[in-house]
């Protein structure tokens, strides 16, 4: 195989997506953050962000170790949850980057880095701190809200 041939962005995005999916399933925690729906949304979001920022540097270190495949078992279930949340939300984003067109996988998005590991670092650390943690809150909050509405209608 000729290593000088360019790799299609969809191939790289698919590789990132697979690593994130595997990481999400490998790190499933027993504990989970549950947003409080009895307080205003803004306040619930502030609680989530405070939770995310506690131990931020330690979780960044866990992300780097996971990328390098050197992460040992985490005993702290809240830290494990934070790592898993990053993996899951990044997977949700990346899984939307490619689609099938004329029986072939394609992506309109250029690859964001030189290597898959660099892309994972950008997603799990930089993107997470920029927008990922907000998107994670929205998914959990809206999901819980919809679940509670469904339960109320069944009663």
C-alpha positions in Angstrom: 0.0 0.0 0.0 1.3 3.5 -0.9 1.5 5.6 2.2 1.8 8.8 0.1 -1.9 8.5 -1.0 -4.1 11.0 0.8 -6.6 9.6 3.2 -10.2 10.7 2.6 -11.7 12.8 5.5 -14.6 10.3 5.9 -12.1 7.5 6.6 -10.5 9.6 9.3 -13.8 10.7 10.8 -15.0 7.1 10.8 -11.9 6.0 12.7 -12.5 8.8 15.3 -16.2 7.8 15.6 -15.3 4.1 16.2 -12.7 5.0 18.9 -15.2 7.3 20.6 -18.0 4.6 20.5 -15.7 2.0 21.9 -14.4 4.4 24.6 -18.0 5.3 25.6 -19.0 1.6 26.0 -15.7 0.8 27.8 -16.2 3.5 30.4 -19.8 3.2 31.4 -20.1 4.5 35.0 -22.4 3.3 37.7 -23.1 6.9 38.8 -24.7 9.6 36.7 -25.5 13.3 37.0 -29.2 14.0 37.1 -30.2 17.6 36.4 -32.7 19.2 38.9 -35.9 20.0 36.9 -37.4 21.7 40.0 -35.2 24.8 39.6 -35.0 27.2 36.6 -33.1 25.8 33.6 -30.4 28.4 33.9 -29.7 27.4 37.5 -29.6 23.7 36.6 -27.2 24.5 33.8 -24.9 26.5 36.2 -24.9 23.4 38.5 -23.9 21.2 35.6 -21.1 23.6 34.5 -19.8 23.8 38.1 -19.8 20.0 38.2 -17.9 19.8 34.8 -15.3 22.3 35.9 -14.6 20.6 39.2 -11.5 18.4 38.6 -11.3 19.8 35.0 -7.5 19.3 34.8 -7.7 15.8 36.2 -10.3 14.8 33.6 -8.3 16.4 30.8 -5.4 14.2 32.0 -7.6 11.1 31.9 -8.7 12.1 28.3 -5.1 12.3 27.2 -4.3 9.0 28.9 -7.3 7.4 27.2 -6.2 8.7 23.8 -2.7 7.2 24.4 -4.3 3.9 25.5 -2.6 4.3 28.9 -5.6 4.9 31.1 -5.8 2.6 34.0 -9.0 1.8 35.8 -10.7 4.8 37.4 -12.1 4.1 40.9 -13.9 7.5 41.3 -17.3 7.0 39.6 -17.8 10.8 39.2 -14.5 11.1 37.3 -15.5 8.0 35.2 -18.8 9.7 34.5 -17.1 12.9 33.4 -14.8 11.0 31.1 -17.6 9.0 29.6 -19.7 12.1 29.1 -16.9 13.7 27.0 -16.5 10.5 25.0 -20.3 10.2 24.4 -20.9 13.8 23.4 -17.9 13.9 21.1 -19.2 10.6 19.5 -22.6 12.2 19.0 -21.0 15.1 17.2 -18.6 13.0 15.0 -21.3 10.5 14.1 -23.1 13.3 12.3 -20.1 14.1 10.1 -20.5 11.4 7.5 -23.4 9.9 5.5 -24.0 7.6 2.6 -24.3 9.2 -0.8 -24.7 6.9 -3.9 -23.8 3.8 -1.8 -20.5 5.4 -0.6 -19.7 7.0 2.8 -18.8 10.6 2.5 -18.2 13.7 4.6 -18.5 17.4 3.7 -16.2 18.2 6.6 -12.4 18.3 6.3 -10.5 16.5 9.0 -9.6 18.9 11.9 -6.1 17.6 12.6 -3.1 15.8 11.3 -3.7 12.6 13.2 -6.7 10.7 14.8 -5.1 11.2 18.2 -4.8 15.0 17.6 -8.5 15.1 16.6 -9.5 13.2 19.7 -7.6 15.6 21.9 -9.3 18.6 20.2 -12.7 17.1 20.6 -12.3 15.8 24.2 -10.6 18.8 25.6 -10.8 22.0 23.5 -14.3 21.4 21.9 -15.6 20.0 25.2 -14.6 23.2 27.1 -15.9 25.4 24.3 -19.3 23.9 23.5 -19.4 20.2 24.3 -20.4 20.6 27.9 -23.3 22.9 27.0 -24.5 20.4 24.4 -24.2 17.6 27.0 -26.4 19.5 29.4 -29.0 20.2 26.7 -29.2 16.5 25.8 -29.5 15.3 29.4 -31.9 18.1 30.5 -34.2 17.8 27.5 -34.1 14.1 27.7 -35.1 14.1 31.4 -37.7 16.7 30.8 -39.3 14.7 27.9 -39.1 11.5 30.0 -40.9 13.2 33.0 -43.5 14.7 30.7 -44.2 11.2 29.3 -44.5 9.8 32.8 -46.9 12.5 33.8 -49.1 11.8 30.8 -49.1 8.1 31.6 -50.4 8.8 35.2 
